Amino acid sequence: MISDVGLASRVSDLPHYYSELCLIQADAHGEDYLLVHEEIRRCLADGCASYAELGVNQGATLAAAMLGGALTATGYDIDLSNYRLASRIFSNYATRNGVKLAVIEGNSVDITLNPVDVLYVDSYHSEDHLTKELALHSGQVRRFIICHDTNSRLGLRKAVRKFVRSSKWRIVNDCREGTGFTTLAR
């Protein structure tokens, strides 16, 4: 996990914070690491207004969703210490732009997810954990589930494939570039 905990003290608004985080991530992982940000914006542009994510870290994908038009954005993470430093930047943007924002500390398999259009999953990277997350939360998702790192963690790809075989969800994007992501739709 790449982070720059001092970044929040050097920038004052969400677009600047987000662009700086993108530079850090692209530098560390390559440009294709940011493809999932485009996928989040694409899903939101497809008539979706509510977004939740499991695994916030510093908030890059949460920022992508908010800047991409999410009217409701909820983030969950087992440890919000990297996000807390930037929380005022997110809160200020949400207030100024009418975004209903909530960021909650908790284990993704112990929380109750409110109904959302788009769910982004980037929490604990194990087959068993993702299997539990999909079973617990998929019923609350109306349109899309985006699972990150499915190209770099084969157990995640396996969990997604098993879930699709036993559900009404289907794979609509299986990005194999970089760490990859897999998008599911109803």
C-alpha positions as CSV (number, residue, x, y, z in Angstrom):
1,M,0.0,0.0,0.0
2,I,1.5,3.3,-1.1
3,S,0.5,6.4,0.9
4,D,1.6,9.9,1.5
5,V,0.1,10.9,4.9
6,G,1.4,14.4,4.6
7,L,-0.5,15.1,1.4
8,A,-3.6,16.2,3.1
9,S,-1.7,19.1,4.8
10,R,-0.3,20.3,1.5
11,V,-3.6,20.6,-0.5
12,S,-6.9,22.3,0.3
13,D,-9.5,20.8,-2.0
14,L,-10.7,17.4,-3.2
15,P,-9.8,17.8,-6.9
16,H,-6.2,18.7,-6.0
17,Y,-5.9,16.0,-3.4
18,Y,-7.3,13.4,-5.8
19,S,-4.9,14.5,-8.7
20,E,-1.9,14.2,-6.3
21,L,-3.0,10.8,-5.1
22,C,-3.4,9.6,-8.7
23,L,0.2,10.8,-9.4
24,I,1.5,8.8,-6.4
25,Q,-0.4,5.7,-7.4
26,A,0.6,5.8,-11.1
27,D,4.2,6.4,-10.0
28,A,4.1,3.4,-7.7
29,H,2.0,0.9,-9.8
30,G,1.8,2.3,-13.3
31,E,-0.8,4.3,-15.2
32,D,-3.1,1.2,-15.6
33,Y,-3.6,1.1,-11.9
34,L,-5.9,4.1,-12.4
35,L,-8.2,2.3,-14.9
36,V,-10.5,1.3,-12.0
37,H,-11.1,5.0,-11.3
38,E,-12.4,5.4,-14.9
39,E,-14.6,2.3,-14.3
40,I,-16.1,3.8,-11.2
41,R,-16.9,7.0,-13.1
42,R,-18.3,5.0,-16.0
43,C,-20.6,3.1,-13.7
44,L,-21.8,6.2,-12.0
45,A,-22.4,7.9,-15.4
46,D,-24.8,5.0,-16.2
47,G,-27.6,6.4,-14.2
48,C,-26.2,5.6,-10.8
49,A,-26.2,8.1,-7.9
50,S,-25.2,6.1,-4.8
51,Y,-21.8,4.6,-4.2
52,A,-20.2,2.6,-1.4
53,E,-16.7,1.2,-1.0
54,L,-15.1,-1.4,1.2
55,G,-11.5,-0.4,1.7
56,V,-10.9,3.4,1.8
57,N,-7.2,3.8,2.7
58,Q,-6.4,7.5,1.8
59,G,-9.6,7.9,-0.3
60,A,-8.5,7.9,-3.9
61,T,-11.4,5.8,-5.2
62,L,-13.8,7.5,-2.9
63,A,-12.7,10.9,-4.3
64,A,-13.1,9.5,-7.9
65,A,-16.7,8.6,-7.1
66,M,-17.5,11.9,-5.5
67,L,-15.8,13.9,-8.3
68,G,-17.6,11.5,-10.8
69,G,-21.0,12.4,-9.7
70,A,-22.0,10.3,-6.7
71,L,-24.7,12.0,-4.7
72,T,-24.3,9.6,-1.8
73,A,-20.9,8.2,-1.0
74,T,-20.1,5.8,1.9
75,G,-16.7,4.4,2.7
76,Y,-15.9,1.6,5.1
77,D,-12.4,0.6,6.3
78,I,-11.1,-1.4,9.2
79,D,-8.6,1.3,9.9
80,L,-9.2,4.9,8.8
81,S,-6.0,6.4,10.1
82,N,-4.8,7.2,6.5
83,Y,-8.1,8.8,5.6
84,R,-8.6,10.8,8.8
85,L,-5.9,13.3,7.8
86,A,-7.9,14.2,4.7
87,S,-11.4,13.9,6.1
88,R,-11.9,17.7,6.2
89,I,-11.1,17.9,2.5
90,F,-13.8,15.3,1.7
91,S,-16.3,16.9,4.1
92,N,-15.8,20.3,2.7
93,Y,-16.3,19.1,-0.9
94,A,-19.4,17.1,0.2
95,T,-20.9,20.1,1.9
96,R,-20.2,22.5,-1.0
97,N,-21.5,20.0,-3.6
98,G,-24.5,18.5,-1.9
99,V,-23.0,15.0,-1.5
100,K,-24.2,12.9,1.4
101,L,-20.9,11.5,2.7
102,A,-20.3,8.9,5.4
103,V,-17.0,7.2,6.2
104,I,-17.2,4.4,8.8
105,E,-14.5,2.4,10.6
106,G,-15.4,-1.3,10.7
107,N,-14.7,-4.7,9.3
108,S,-16.4,-5.1,5.9
109,V,-17.9,-8.5,6.9
110,D,-19.4,-7.0,10.1
111,I,-21.1,-3.9,8.7
112,T,-24.6,-3.5,7.3
113,L,-24.6,-2.0,3.9
114,N,-27.4,0.4,2.9
115,P,-28.8,-0.1,-0.6
116,V,-26.5,1.4,-3.3
117,D,-26.2,1.6,-7.0
118,V,-22.4,0.9,-7.1
119,L,-20.2,-1.1,-4.7
120,Y,-16.5,-1.0,-5.0
121,V,-14.6,-3.7,-3.1
122,D,-10.9,-3.3,-2.2
123,S,-10.5,-4.5,1.4
124,Y,-8.8,-7.6,2.7
125,H,-7.4,-9.4,-0.3
126,S,-8.2,-13.1,0.2
127,E,-10.6,-15.4,-1.6
128,D,-12.5,-16.3,1.6
129,H,-12.9,-12.6,2.6
130,L,-14.2,-11.6,-0.8
131,T,-16.5,-14.6,-0.9
132,K,-18.0,-13.4,2.4
133,E,-18.3,-9.8,1.2
134,L,-20.1,-10.7,-2.0
135,A,-22.5,-13.0,-0.1
136,L,-23.3,-10.4,2.5
137,H,-23.6,-7.3,0.5
138,S,-24.6,-8.2,-3.1
139,G,-28.3,-8.1,-2.2
140,Q,-28.0,-4.4,-1.3
141,V,-26.4,-3.4,-4.7
142,R,-28.8,-2.4,-7.4
143,R,-26.4,-2.1,-10.5
144,F,-22.7,-2.7,-10.3
145,I,-20.0,-4.4,-8.1
146,I,-16.4,-3.6,-8.9
147,C,-13.8,-5.9,-7.3
148,H,-10.3,-4.5,-7.4
149,D,-7.0,-6.4,-7.8
150,T,-8.5,-9.4,-9.5
151,N,-5.5,-9.7,-11.8
152,S,-2.9,-9.6,-9.1
153,R,-4.6,-11.8,-6.6
154,L,-5.9,-15.0,-8.2
155,G,-7.9,-16.0,-5.2
156,L,-10.0,-12.8,-5.8
157,R,-10.7,-13.8,-9.4
158,K,-11.7,-17.3,-8.2
159,A,-14.1,-15.8,-5.6
160,V,-15.7,-13.6,-8.3
161,R,-16.1,-16.5,-10.7
162,K,-17.7,-18.7,-8.1
163,F,-20.1,-16.0,-7.0
164,V,-21.2,-15.3,-10.6
165,R,-21.9,-19.0,-11.2
166,S,-24.2,-19.1,-8.3
167,S,-26.0,-15.7,-8.6
168,K,-27.9,-13.5,-11.0
169,W,-24.8,-11.3,-11.5
170,R,-22.7,-11.3,-14.6
171,I,-19.2,-10.1,-15.5
172,V,-19.4,-7.0,-17.7
173,N,-15.7,-5.9,-17.5
174,D,-12.8,-8.1,-16.7
175,C,-9.8,-5.8,-16.9
176,R,-6.5,-7.7,-16.9
177,E,-4.2,-4.7,-17.1
178,G,-2.0,-4.0,-14.1
179,T,-3.6,-5.3,-10.9
180,G,-6.9,-5.5,-12.7
181,F,-10.5,-5.3,-11.7
182,T,-13.7,-7.2,-12.4
183,T,-17.1,-5.4,-12.8
184,L,-20.3,-7.3,-12.2
185,A,-23.8,-6.2,-13.2
186,R,-27.3,-7.4,-12.5
